[in-house]
């Protein structure tokens, strides 16, 4: 176009920038196009600026550039806010996405359907249940069209934030349902350890004529994992190929290894790994190591961990689990040697982090040890008796904290709901909904 001496206009650049956004490295090419935008005098055009924000927000490394463009815009539209919020969500900055949405509300700008879907995704990541419920009411109040994608996003957010009964109620009220709707409900029930209900919904889905896909099978296999339903899990795994012609992927094999590992069938899990048609990934090996630690197969766990470190010496989880294995065997010297090797390689353990919602604000604490205990203490001191406590934790809850929460729930007569990396735990009257199976 330029070689033919044809000048671009304000309609050219949005199309060109959208093409950049689909490239593997969008920001490097996008920056060159941005220079042309400035050169030809279209840097103040709102449509061009919105598209530039979309391009820069597509990668975490260029989010600051996107925010700088956003902040310097003299006038913003709902599309502008949506582009910036979407960038935060895609890059994993859910807190910033929610904060920007609150700012949007403060300025009286009504979000569109896509913005609400993006914020619901951020809420699902954070476990911000009250904001999810407010968004559901907001959609009703403002008459935002409740298209299927929005309903699915709300359903998924409710389930991932701990209100699985609300998710099921919404699902039952939906006139149109897609496979995403069914899968979200199954996944939500799985996360709460309600395996029998998840299996029943899966069968209802098949009865309704909806053919399950690979993602639906991951959800139902996860439900079997969290409820110890070995035979059901094996049956669904076998039916993937025999009944639906779906070739199991490594995620499905991982679910089966997790299922065998959780119920203590370590040898069967190891044999299953050896017969996999693909190379097991580090996640599967770490599942086995965790099973060895929980079920007393410490020597086997040590052997697997050492082999995994030889293949991938950069992942912090392998060092941590090997160190814990040595601690269980009271091999303190080897424990400290493992920690020292981790430090010498510059590998740092991901710190435990817990957050709670208090007075509609998200409070977060990061500690090296047992951050969820501090979160519970914080809520006990700042809420009236009988208030339900909700905690979101980025790591698996440990056995010590699990036992402590059962005791605290009974002594203080509170319901404590903890969402850890794997599932939900609902502590009430001295017992947990997981039935000590997690």
C-alpha positions in Angstrom: 0.0 0.0 0.0 2.8 2.4 1.0 4.8 1.4 -2.1 1.9 2.4 -4.2 2.0 5.8 -2.4 -1.5 5.3 -0.9 -1.7 6.9 2.5 -3.4 5.0 5.4 -6.3 6.5 7.2 -8.1 6.1 10.5 -9.9 3.0 9.2 -6.6 1.3 8.1 -4.9 1.2 11.4 -7.6 -0.7 13.5 -7.6 -3.5 10.9 -3.8 -3.6 10.8 -3.5 -3.6 14.6 -6.1 -6.4 14.9 -3.9 -8.4 12.5 -0.9 -7.7 14.8 -2.9 -8.9 17.8 -3.1 -12.4 16.2 0.6 -12.7 15.7 2.9 -14.8 18.1 4.7 -11.6 19.1 2.0 -8.9 18.8 3.7 -6.1 20.7 6.9 -5.9 18.8 5.1 -5.5 15.4 2.3 -3.5 17.1 4.9 -1.0 18.3 6.1 -0.5 14.8 2.5 0.1 13.6 2.1 2.5 16.6 5.0 4.5 15.3 3.2 4.8 11.9 0.1 5.9 13.8 2.0 8.8 15.3 3.7 9.6 12.1 0.5 9.9 10.1 -1.3 11.8 12.9 -3.9 9.3 14.1 -2.7 8.9 17.6 -5.6 10.9 19.0 -8.3 8.9 17.1 -10.4 7.0 19.7 -10.9 3.9 17.5 -7.2 3.7 16.8 -6.3 4.1 20.5 -8.8 1.4 21.6 -7.2 -1.0 19.2 -3.7 0.0 20.4 -4.7 -0.8 23.9 -6.0 -4.2 22.8 -2.7 -5.0 21.2 -0.5 -3.8 24.1 -2.7 -5.5 26.7 -2.2 -8.9 24.9 1.1 -9.5 26.6 2.0 -9.0 30.3 5.3 -7.3 29.4 3.4 -4.5 27.6 0.5 -3.9 30.0 2.1 -0.8 31.4 2.2 0.7 27.8 -1.5 -0.2 27.5 -2.3 1.4 30.8 -0.4 4.5 29.9 -2.4 4.9 26.7 -5.6 4.3 28.6 -4.8 6.9 31.3 -3.9 9.5 28.7 -7.1 9.1 26.7 -9.2 12.3 27.1 -12.4 10.5 26.6 -13.0 6.7 27.2 -15.9 4.5 26.0 -17.1 1.2 27.4 -15.0 -0.5 24.6 -11.8 1.2 26.0 -12.5 -0.1 29.5 -13.3 -3.5 28.2 -10.0 -3.7 26.3 -8.0 -2.7 29.4 -9.9 -5.0 31.8 -9.5 -7.8 29.3 -5.8 -7.3 29.2 -5.5 -7.6 33.0 -7.7 -10.8 32.9 -5.7 -12.5 30.2 -2.4 -11.7 31.9 -3.5 -13.1 35.3 -3.9 -9.7 37.1 -7.4 -10.4 38.4 -7.1 -7.9 41.3 -6.3 -5.1 38.9 -9.1 -6.1 36.6 -11.6 -5.9 39.5 -10.1 -2.6 40.7 -10.5 -1.1 37.2 -14.1 -2.3 37.0 -14.9 -0.6 40.3 -13.3 2.6 39.0 -15.5 2.2 35.9 -18.6 1.9 38.1 -17.5 4.9 40.1 -17.4 7.0 36.9 -20.9 5.9 36.0 -19.9 4.0 32.8 -22.2 1.0 32.1 -20.3 -2.1 31.1 -21.4 -4.2 28.2 -21.9 -8.0 28.2 -18.2 -8.8 27.3 -16.9 -6.6 30.1 -19.2 -8.4 32.6 -18.0 -11.8 31.4 -14.3 -10.7 31.8 -14.9 -9.4 35.3 -16.8 -12.7 36.2 -13.7 -14.6 35.0 -11.5 -12.4 37.3 -13.9 -13.0 40.2 -13.7 -16.8 39.7 -9.9 -16.6 39.9 -10.0 -14.5 43.1 -13.0 -16.4 44.7 -14.8 -13.0 45.1 -18.3 -14.4 45.7 -20.0 -11.2 46.9 -18.9 -9.4 43.7 -20.2 -12.3 41.6 -23.6 -12.1 43.3 -23.6 -8.3 42.9 -22.8 -8.7 39.1 -25.7 -11.2 38.8 -28.1 -8.7 40.4 -26.6 -5.9 38.3 -27.3 -7.8 35.0 -30.9 -8.2 36.1 -31.3 -4.6 37.2 -29.7 -3.0 34.2 -31.4 -5.3 31.7 -28.2 -6.5 30.2 -29.1 -9.2 27.7 -28.5 -12.6 29.3 -27.1 -14.4 26.3 -25.7 -17.9 26.8 -22.0 -16.9 27.2 -22.9 -14.5 30.0 -25.1 -17.1 31.8 -22.2 -19.7 31.4 -19.7 -17.2 32.8 -22.0 -16.4 35.8 -22.6 -20.1 36.4 -18.9 -20.9 36.3 -18.0 -18.0 38.6 -20.6 -19.0 41.2 -19.3 -22.6 41.3 -15.7 -21.6 41.5 -16.4 -19.0 44.3 -18.1 -21.6 46.5 -21.8 -21.2 45.8 -22.3 -24.4 43.9 -26.0 -24.6 44.9 -26.5 -21.1 43.4 -24.8 -22.4 40.2 -27.0 -25.4 40.0 -30.1 -23.2 40.6 -29.0 -20.9 37.8 -28.4 -23.9 35.5 -31.9 -25.2 36.1 -33.4 -21.8 35.2 -31.5 -21.6 31.9 -33.7 -22.1 28.9 -30.8 -22.8 26.6 -27.8 -24.9 27.6 -24.6 -25.7 25.8 -21.9 -28.3 26.6 -20.1 -25.5 28.4 -23.1 -25.1 30.8 -23.2 -28.8 31.6 -19.4 -29.0 32.0 -19.4 -26.0 34.4 -21.9 -27.6 36.7 -20.1 -30.9 36.7 -16.8 -29.1 37.4 -18.3 -27.1 40.2 -19.8 -30.2 41.9 -16.4 -31.9 41.5 -14.6 -29.1 43.2 -16.9 -29.4 46.2 -16.5 -33.2 46.5 -20.0 -34.0 45.4 -19.0 -36.8 43.0 -22.3 -38.7 42.9 -24.2 -35.5 41.9 -21.5 -34.7 39.3 -21.9 -38.2 37.8 -25.7 -37.9 37.8 -25.5 -34.5 35.9 -23.0 -36.1 33.4 -25.5 -38.9 32.8 -28.3 -36.3 32.4 -26.2 -34.5 29.9 -25.9 -37.6 27.8 -29.6 -38.3 28.2 -30.4 -34.8 26.9 -28.5 -35.7 23.7 -25.4 -33.6 24.4 -22.3 -35.5 23.3 -19.5 -35.1 25.9 -16.2 -33.8 24.7 -12.7 -34.1 26.1 -13.2 -31.2 28.6 -16.5 -32.8 29.9 -14.6 -36.0 30.5 -11.9 -34.2 32.5 -14.6 -32.7 34.7 -16.3 -36.0 35.4 -13.0 -37.8 36.0 -12.0 -35.0 38.4 -15.3 -35.6 40.2 -14.4 -39.2 40.6 -10.9 -38.2 41.8 -12.2 -35.9 44.6 -14.7 -38.5 45.8 -12.6 -41.7 45.5 -14.9 -43.3 42.9 -12.3 -45.6 41.3 -14.5 -47.9 39.3 -16.7 -45.1 38.0 -13.6 -43.2 37.0 -12.1 -46.2 35.2 -15.4 -46.9 33.4 -15.6 -43.3 32.1 -12.0 -43.3 31.0 -12.5 -46.5 29.0 -15.8 -45.2 27.5 -14.0 -42.2 26.0 -12.6 -44.2 23.1 -15.0 -47.1 23.0 -18.2 -45.1 23.1 -17.4 -41.7 21.8 -14.2 -42.1 19.8 -12.3 -39.6 21.9 -8.6 -40.4 22.2 -7.5 -39.7 25.8 -5.0 -36.9 26.2 -2.4 -36.5 28.9 -4.9 -34.5 31.0 -7.2 -37.6 31.1 -4.3 -39.9 32.0 -3.3 -37.4 34.7 -6.8 -37.6 36.2 -6.6 -41.4 36.4 -3.2 -41.2 38.0 -4.5 -38.7 40.5 -7.5 -41.0 41.2 -5.4 -44.1 41.9 -2.9 -42.0 44.0 -5.6 -40.4 46.2 -7.1 -43.7 47.3 -3.6 -45.2 48.1 -3.3 -47.4 45.0 0.3 -46.2 44.4 1.5 -49.4 42.6 -1.5 -49.3 40.3 -0.9 -45.6 39.6 2.7 -46.3 38.8 1.8 -49.2 36.5 -0.8 -46.9 34.8 2.0 -44.3 34.2 4.3 -46.9 32.6 1.6 -48.0 30.2 0.8 -44.5 29.0 1.2 -44.0 25.2 2.9 -40.7 25.7 5.7 -39.4 27.9 4.4 -38.5 31.4 4.9 -34.8 32.2 6.3 -33.5 35.5 2.8 -32.9 36.9 2.0 -36.6 36.8 5.3 -37.5 38.4 4.6 -35.0 41.2 1.2 -36.5 41.7 2.9 -39.9 42.3 5.5 -38.3 44.7 2.7 -36.7 46.7 0.9 -40.1 46.9 4.0 -41.7 48.1 4.4 -39.1 50.9 0.8 -39.4 52.0 0.6 -43.2 51.9 4.0 -44.0 53.4 5.9 -45.1 50.2 8.8 -42.7 51.1 11.6 -44.6 49.4 9.7 -44.9 46.1 8.8 -41.2 46.3 12.4 -40.2 46.9 13.5 -42.3 43.9 10.8 -40.7 41.6 11.7 -37.2 42.9 15.4 -37.6 42.2 14.7 -38.9 38.6 12.4 -35.9 38.1 15.1 -33.5 39.3 17.6 -35.0 36.9 15.1 -34.3 34.0 13.9 -30.9 35.2 16.1 -29.3 37.9 14.3 -25.9 37.7 10.9 -26.5 39.3 10.4 -25.5 42.9 7.7 -28.0 43.7 10.0 -31.0 43.2 12.6 -29.7 45.6 9.9 -28.9 48.2 8.3 -32.3 48.0 11.7 -34.1 48.2 12.6 -32.0 51.2 9.3 -32.9 52.9 10.0 -36.6 52.2 13.4 -36.4 53.9 11.7 -34.6 56.8 9.2 -37.5 57.2 12.1 -40.0 57.2 14.0 -37.7 59.7 16.9 -37.4 57.3 17.6 -33.8 58.3 20.9 -33.5 56.6 19.5 -34.5 53.2 16.6 -32.1 53.8 18.9 -29.1 54.2 21.1 -30.2 51.3 18.0 -30.2 49.1 17.0 -26.8 50.3 20.6 -25.5 49.8 20.7 -26.9 46.2 17.4 -25.1 45.6 18.9 -21.9 46.9 22.1 -22.2 45.0 20.2 -22.6 41.7 18.2 -19.4 42.5 14.9 -21.3 42.7 12.4 -19.9 45.1 9.4 -21.6 46.6 6.1 -20.0 45.7 4.9 -18.4 49.0 1.6 -19.5 50.5 -1.0 -16.8 50.0 -4.5 -16.7 51.5 -7.2 -14.1 50.9 -10.6 -13.3 52.5 -13.5 -11.0 51.7 -14.3 -8.6 54.5 -16.7 -5.7 54.2 -16.8 -6.3 50.4 -13.0 -5.8 50.3 -10.4 -8.4 49.5 -7.8 -8.9 52.1 -4.7 -10.9 51.3 -1.8 -12.2 53.4 1.3 -13.9 52.1 3.4 -15.9 54.5 6.0 -18.6 54.3 3.9 -20.9 56.5 0.2 -21.5 57.0 -1.2 -18.2 55.7 -4.7 -19.6 56.0 -4.5 -19.8 59.8 -3.7 -16.1 59.9 -6.6 -15.4 57.6 -9.0 -17.3 59.8 -7.8 -15.4 62.9 -8.2 -12.1 61.1 -11.8 -12.8 60.2 -12.6 -14.2 63.7 -11.5 -10.8 65.1 -13.3 -8.7 62.6 -16.7 -10.4 62.2 -19.7 -11.1 64.4 -20.3 -14.6 65.8 -21.8 -17.0 63.4 -20.5 -15.3 60.2 -19.4 -17.7 57.5 -15.6 -17.5 56.8 -14.4 -17.9 53.2 -10.8 -18.3 52.4 -9.0 -18.7 49.0 -5.5 -20.2 49.1 -3.1 -20.6 46.2 -1.6 -23.9 47.5 -2.9 -27.2 48.8 -4.1 -27.0 52.3 -1.8 -29.0 54.6 -2.9 -31.6 57.1 -2.1 -29.4 60.1 -4.3 -26.6 58.9 -7.0 -29.0 57.9 -7.1 -30.4 61.4 -7.0 -27.0 63.0 -9.9 -25.7 60.9 -12.1 -28.6 62.0 -11.3 -27.7 65.6 -11.9 -24.0 65.1 -15.2 -24.6 63.3 -16.5 -26.6 66.2 -15.2 -24.4 69.0 -16.3 -21.1 67.5 -19.5 -22.6 65.9 -18.5 -21.2 62.5 -18.7 -22.6 59.0 -15.3 -22.2 57.3 -15.1 -22.6 53.5 -11.5 -23.0 52.1 -10.8 -23.1 48.4 -7.3 -24.4 47.9 -5.4 -25.2 44.7 -7.4 -28.4 44.2 -10.9 -28.2 45.6 -13.2 -26.7 48.3 -13.3 -27.7 51.9 -16.3 -26.9 54.0 -15.6 -27.2 57.8 -18.6 -27.4 60.1 -19.3 -29.0 63.5 -15.7 -30.4 63.6 -15.9 -32.2 60.2 -14.9 -31.4 56.6 -17.0 -31.9 53.5 -14.0 -33.7 51.9 -14.3 -36.5 54.6 -10.5 -36.2 55.0 -10.0 -37.2 51.4 -8.1 -34.6 49.5 
